[in-house]
Amino acid sequence: MSTHYETLPDASSYVELFGTAPPAAAPERHMWPRKTGFFIRAVAAAEDAAPAAAAATAPRARELVAAQWGLVPHWVKSASDAKLRAPKLVNAKSDTASTGTAFRDAWLNGQRCIVPMAAFYEDDWRSGKPLPTRIARVDGKPLGVAGLWARWQGAEGEVIVSYALLTVNANNHALLRRYQPPGAEKSMPAILGEGAYDAWLSARPEKAKEFMRQYPAPWLTANPVETKADKVPKGWME
């Protein structure tokens, strides 16, 4: 399961490809558990959480929200407990998301979102040692990954908005089956086609699993990352 991905390098992608205003401030390039990233949700699904950017120029149908990567269920008792749980809840298996304790309420309540990213990372273990590998679309366009979001409020009024990526089994995927530790179940983010964004955000809970499919291997490219310096793709815009 991926615990590392890249945010979008170009602010215009939020407007042109996801129909939202860009964030007021550029996000960190590399996302890790518990860092603040962004997700996109339908405006109708919003509660009290503040959007990441003013929606004056964004379509009303969707909004961009700043949130912690690592879902915090609403029933967590304290902020310290939330901090401990979050790194373990950055990914939600799509086959158990509707029944598992951590993600069930978000799934059944239709708290679905899209997580925009430039690429995600997996370790290639075929040499016997983990080799970080950057996986992106062949055409260079951003990925829109299906996710779930939650809103937690503590007894003292503290609010944590958070999200998790949904994953699908990749044991038989022509590309992703090569990655992750030997013997472990292979998985990959549930990447959505651009034409499915609105349908995913508005689908009834009983229909949502129809979107949980493997993304075609020929549409993805994998490039090993040899050094930390190589993790920054050439031409990245600050």
N, C-alpha and C positions, 0 to 999 in steps of 0.2 A: 504494500500500500504506500502511496506517495505521501511523504511528510514534508515536501519541499516543492514549491512552484514559483514561477516568475509572474509578476504583475505586468500589466500592459505598459509598454514604453511610450506609446503615443496617445496623448489625451483625446485626440480626435476619434479614436477607435470607439470610445464610449458612446459618442454621439452617433457616428455613422453605422456601427455594427450592433450596438446594444440599445440604442434609443434612449439614452439617459445623458444628463449633463455629466461632464468629467468631475472628478473629485476636486475640491478646492485646493488641496495640496497633493503633490505627487506621492503615491504610496512607496513604501520601501520596495526595492527591486526584487529581492528574494524573500519569499514568505516561508515562515516556519511556524510550528504550533505556538499558540498564545500571542502571536504578533497581530497587529491590527491590519486587516485587509478590507476588501470590499465585496459586497454581493449585490445582486439586482433582484428586486421583487416587484410584484404587482402592487400598485398603489392601494388597491382595495384591501390588500392583506396587511397593510401597515397598522401598527398600534401606536404607541407613544414614542417609539424610538426616533430620534432625529435623523433625517437623511444626511448623507455625507456632503451634499452640496445643494445649494439653492436650486429649486426645480423650475425657476422662471423660464429657462430655455429648454427644459427637458419635456418630452411628452408626458402627459399626466398618467398614462397607462403604466409606466414603470418608474422606479426610483433607485438610486444608488445609495447604499447604506454602508457606513463604516462599522466594522464589527470585529470581534476577536475570532481568529481561526481556532476552533476547538469548541464544540457545542457545550453549553451549560444548560442542562434541563431545568425547567422551572421549579422542580421540587428539591433542588439542591439546598441544603440548610444554611450554608455560610459561604462567604467570599473565599475563605481559605480552602474549603472543600472544592469550590468551583475551580480554583487554581490548580489543584491536584488532578481533577478529572479531565480538564480541557485537553491536555496533550494526548490522552487516550481516545478522545472523541473527535478527532479531526476528520475521520472517514467513517461512513456508515454503509455497511453492506446492504445493497438494495433488496436482497432476498429476505432480510430479517428486519429491515428498518421499520416496517409497519407493526412489528410484534415485540421487538426488543425494548427493554425498559428505558434506555437512554433516548431513543429516537422516536418511539411510538407516538407520543402526543404531537410532536411537530409534524409527523407524516399525516396522522389522522385529521389534524386541524388545518391541513393545507398550507403549512408554513414552508412552501417550496421557494427556491431561489435559483439564480444562475450565478456562477462564480467565473468572472472573466479572467483569463490568464494567457500569457504568451507561450508557456511551456510548463511541463512538469518533469520531475526527475525520478528515476528509478535506478537501483544498483544492478549492474550486470555481474553475476557470480560465476560465469562460465569458466573463468580462469582460476577459480578457487579463491579469489579476493574480490571484494566489492569495488566495482568501477562505476562511479556516478555517470549517468547517461541522461542527456537532455532530450526530451521527446516533445516534438512539436508537429504542427501541420506541415505537410509538404509544400503547400502554397504560401506559407508564412503568415496566414491569417490567424487571429486570436481564437482560442478555444473557449467555448461556453460550456462549463461543466455544471450538471445538475447538482443541487445541494438542498439542505434543510437549514432553517434558521430558528433561533429561539430567543426569548427575552426573559431574563431572570432579574428579580428584584429582591433585595435583601430586607431584613427587618428594619434596618436603618435608612432605607430608601435608596441604597446603591443599586444601579442598574447595569447589567451586562448584556449586551446584544452580541450574539455569537452565531457561528455557522459551521457546518460540516460538509465535506464533499461526499456525494453518493458514488459508490463503486459497484462494478459488475465483475463477475467471475471472468478470468482471462486465461484459464488453463489451456484452452484450445485456440487462443488468439495467435495468429501467425507471427506477430511481433512481440507483444507483451508477455507471452509465455516464456521468453528467454530471461526475464528479469525477476528480481526478488530472490530471497534465500532458497537454496535447494530444498525440496521436500515440502515447502510451504504452498498453500493455495495461492495461485496467481490472481491478481486483480488489477483493474484499471479504472480510472475515473469514468463516470458515465457522461461522455461528451455528447452534447446535443447538436443536431443540425440547426443551422440558422433559421430555417423555416419552422422549427418546432418550438421556438422560444415562448411565444404567446400561449400555445396549446399546453406546454408543460406548466406554466405558471397558473393557468386557469383550470386545469383538469381536475375532475373529482378524484378523491383519494383512491377509489376502487379502479380508476383508469390510469393512475399515475405510473404504475409499474410497466405499462406498455412502452414507456420511454426509456426503460432501463435496458439498453442494448450495447453491444460492443461497437466501437467505432472502427470502421474498416481499416485494416492494416496498411493497404496501399496509400491511404491518405495521410499516414503519419511517417515521420522520419526520426531516427534515433542517432545521436552524435555523442560519443564518449567525451567526458570532461577530464582531462589529464591533470590539470592543476587548478588551484583556486582562481588564478588569473583567467583561466579559460572559461570559468563559469559565467563571465560577463561576455555576452555575444558581441561581436564586432559591430560597430555602427549604432550601439545603443544610445538613445537620446536621453540626456539627463533632464 
